[in-house]
Amino acid sequence: MVIKKGTIKVVWISRNKKKIFSEMFDSEEEAENFSKKKKQFLIFKLIKQKQMKKFEWEILPYGMADTYLNFLNNF
């Protein structure tokens, strides 16, 4: 399986906070519609991947993106 550049990933936290889950989509619209069912989520876009071992994702402005980025900036 190859994950192509531009793939969109929704990541959300489980109820017990010890697990995260993710699902991938071909478009931001699909990901945004799916994420409406989630409370705490982030959406990322795949920028680079190398041999299915290394991935670079860009955070998109949905869900808890502002909270996540503020946390990282103050960490």
Secondary structure, DSSP 8 states (H G I E B T S, - for coil): ----TT-EEEEEE-TTSS-EEEEEESSHHHHHHHHTT-SSEEEEEEEEEETTTEEEEEEESSTTHHHHHHHHHH-
